[in-house]
Each structure stands twice: as C-alpha cells, then as structure tokens.
Amino acid sequence: MARIDYDRAAATYDRGRDLPAAAFTEWRVALAEHWPTELRGPVVDVGAGSAIWVALLGGWFGAPVVGVEPSTGMRAAARHRRLPPRAWLLGGVAEKLPLRDASCAVAWLSTVVHHFRDLDAAAAELRRVLIPGAVVFIRSSFPGRHDAIPLFEYFPGARRIASSFPTIEATVGAFARAGFSAREVRRVYEARDTSPGAMVERVRAMRHADSTLAPLSDEEFTAGMAALERAASTMTTAPPAGLDLVVLAG
C-alpha cells in the first residue's frame, strides 16, 4: 500500500524527482555491469510513477520497457513525458502484475519496495513474470544505511520514517524465498542538484511527493526547511546523494 496519496502528488511529483539524465550517469554504469548481453524480453518497471525510469532505461539500453503503476494520477502525468519507442504504461500493483508468465527479462524497482503490501507476494509475482535467469535491480535507501542521504541531516523525522522501511536483509530474504539470489549490493551516488539553491527548491517541491516528507507535520517540515536553507547558504556545491543498488538473479 502506498504510504502517500500519489494521485494528489502527481501534479508536482516531477518538480522534486525529475532530473537531467546526467544526474543518473552512475546508475547507467552500475546497471550496465549486470545488464543481459542478449535481452530476451522487455524490462518491467514496477511502481513506474511518472515514467522517469521508463524513459531512462529505454534510452540507455534501447530496451522495450513496461511500466506498471497503480496510481491513475501518476500514469496520467507520465503520458506527458516523451517516452522512447516500445514503452508502455499499465495499471497494476506489484502483488498482481498485469503480465504473462515468463514474459520479461529484467525488473527495475526504484524506491518502491516500502510501498508493497506484501514483499513476499511481490517477489513471488516477479518470479512468475520473469524468465529464468532474469535480473532484478532494486534502487532504494535501506534502514541502517542512510548515511549518504543529505536530506536526513535536516529532517530527523524523515530519517525516522525511512528507518521503518524494509531492510536489505528482509528484501533479499523475500526474493531468496521466491528463487532469486543476490549478486551484489553497492552504493551509487547521484548529483541531484546543480547548486545549493536548486537543492532547496527541489526539497520544497517534494513536500507531498516523498514518502519520508509527506507524513511530517507542517512544523517539522518548516523546521527542516529552515535548517536546510541555513546550511545551503554556506555551501558552494550541493552534496550528492547515495542510494543502494541491490542486484539479484533467478
């Protein structure tokens, strides 16, 4: 179950999340190391949101990509994006994907596992729709590994909420029970903002479109923004953010 109302957040979601492709270069490099040499089916992007990663993955690897997203508002926002050829958007949830058995070759899950109603059911459903030997990429910030998320320095309430998300151990365990084995866990950094000022404005835009910021009280959010603005006033460059990439195969 989504932790925030994405139909409500859809109108402003991209202001806080959509970045120039260059910001994600390190992700392209990391994925390329495990990308199948021969793609025997499309990529499924589970929890595709406004199709940011549908566009990136299709553009980087020339792959067909099927985005599955439960929010009608987010799917509507995605249709305004310039998607690559052979990209599709479908309504659906991770625990019941609208795809045939053994129909996809790669799965991409970006900052979404904490929204699943049932992590084991989602992993089992991916086992159903993926071909044998398929690769699963999970991009997330996991509890106990938040040291490279600058946002949490200024919003302790957001860190507290993120600490309730599934751990790496729980996530890998659910996928292991579904027949997947872990290949690698690595930290990947992304330069989200060109300047401290841009960082401040992006975080402000994420107020209702981020799982860790949306639940905060107005007082908590205002205090966090004030702390972030004070810190930004002394910065010359905005710090990068580091998230984890979990690579599994099955």
C-alpha positions, 0 to 999 in steps of 0.5 A, spaced: 500 500 500 502 506 498 504 510 504 502 517 500 496 519 496 500 519 489 494 521 485 494 528 489 502 528 488 502 527 481 501 534 479 508 536 482 511 529 483 516 531 477 518 538 480 522 534 486 524 527 482 525 529 475 532 530 473 537 531 467 539 524 465 546 526 467 544 526 474 543 518 473 550 517 469 552 512 475 546 508 475 547 507 467 554 504 469 552 500 475 546 497 471 550 496 465 555 491 469 549 486 470 545 488 464 543 481 459 548 481 453 542 478 449 535 481 452 530 476 451 524 480 453 522 487 455 524 490 462 518 491 467 518 497 471 514 496 477 511 502 481 513 506 474 510 513 477 511 518 472 515 514 467 522 517 469 525 510 469 521 508 463 524 513 459 531 512 462 532 505 461 529 505 454 534 510 452 540 507 455 539 500 453 534 501 447 530 496 451 522 495 450 520 497 457 513 496 461 511 500 466 506 498 471 503 503 476 497 503 480 496 510 481 491 513 475 494 520 477 501 518 476 500 514 469 496 520 467 502 525 468 507 520 465 503 520 458 506 527 458 513 525 458 516 523 451 517 516 452 522 512 447 519 507 442 516 500 445 514 503 452 508 502 455 504 504 461 499 499 465 495 499 471 497 494 476 500 493 483 506 489 484 502 483 488 498 482 481 502 484 475 498 485 469 503 480 465 504 473 462 508 468 465 515 468 463 514 474 459 520 479 461 527 479 462 529 484 467 525 488 473 527 495 475 524 497 482 526 504 484 524 506 491 518 502 491 519 496 495 516 500 502 510 501 498 508 493 497 503 490 501 506 484 501 514 483 499 513 476 499 507 476 494 511 481 490 517 477 489 513 471 488 509 475 482 516 477 479 518 470 479 512 468 475 513 474 470 520 473 469 524 468 465 529 464 468 535 467 469 532 474 469 535 480 473 532 484 478 535 491 480 532 494 486 534 502 487 532 504 494 535 507 501 535 501 506 534 502 514 541 502 517 544 505 511 542 512 510 548 515 511 549 518 504 542 521 504 543 529 505 536 530 506 536 526 513 541 531 516 535 536 516 529 532 517 530 527 523 523 525 522 524 523 515 530 519 517 525 516 522 520 514 517 525 511 512 528 507 518 521 503 518 522 501 511 524 494 509 531 492 510 536 489 505 536 483 509 528 482 509 528 484 501 533 479 499 530 474 504 523 475 500 526 474 493 531 468 496 524 465 498 521 466 491 528 463 487 532 469 486 539 470 489 543 476 490 549 478 486 551 484 489 549 490 493 553 497 492 552 504 493 551 509 487 551 516 488 547 521 484 548 529 483 541 531 484 542 538 484 546 543 480 547 548 486 545 549 493 539 553 491 536 548 486 537 543 492 532 547 496 527 548 491 527 541 489 526 539 497 520 544 497 517 541 491 517 534 494 513 536 500 507 531 498 511 527 493 516 523 498 514 518 502 519 520 508 516 528 507 509 527 506 507 524 513 511 530 517 507 535 520 507 542 517 512 544 523 517 539 522 517 540 515 518 548 516 523 546 521 527 542 516 526 547 511 529 552 515 535 548 517 536 546 510 536 553 507 541 555 513 546 550 511 545 551 503 547 558 504 554 556 506 555 551 501 558 552 494 556 545 491 550 541 493 552 534 496 550 528 492 546 523 494 547 515 495 542 510 494 543 502 494 543 498 488 541 491 490 542 486 484 539 479 484 538 473 479 533 467 478 
